[in-house]
């Protein structure tokens, strides 16, 4: 049984998560996502960007499936299952195409961590975000303590993680967590329209820019500048440079 469907709108691939009734993210769904991302990574001639979204009303990904966490605590997970979260989120960061989380509603815990691994994040006005693990005597286990500070800064991230507080879409936008907040009505249509500004660009330049941005985060300035020069030269050699008004 699959939890993801895939469709194309031009050069945009849209992966839609559906696991009723609550859209809890389980390990099998993460493994399925990883497989889809691997396949799309080999389709750079057809796909310029990948969007993650959901078909559940008011829920992007509610949070991780607690049954999986319980199985993990009992030592019942296979090696493949234990690595499913990390593999899928790493692929969101590493595939050539920019990845976009299109969030309409709740994105807590593992749902927020999935969005954090994407290159860009947009949300409807009714969306809300939380790392609630501390309220259950846990800490984020899908990258929240590492990716969230890199995106919103240590001060904001520490407050969210140490308190388990919920933030609404407008605050998330002001914090730099979101690239845009769209109206809730018609979000399923407006999200791909927003992504059109990304998909319209040169695929070669998109992939090079993502590589420089994502790989450069772990480098010092000189190494990052060297990476940028390398990617710039590659785009210069393979693209026809045109002047736009």
Beta strands, then each sheet from edge to edge (+ up, - down):
strand 1: 4-9
strand 2: 12-17
strand 3: 49-54
strand 4: 59-61
strand 5: 98-103
strand 6: 106-108
strand 7: 120-124
strand 8: 128-130
strand 9: 167-168
strand 10: 180-182
sheet 1: 1+ 2- 3- 5- 7- 10-
sheet 2: 4+ 6+ 8+ 9-
end
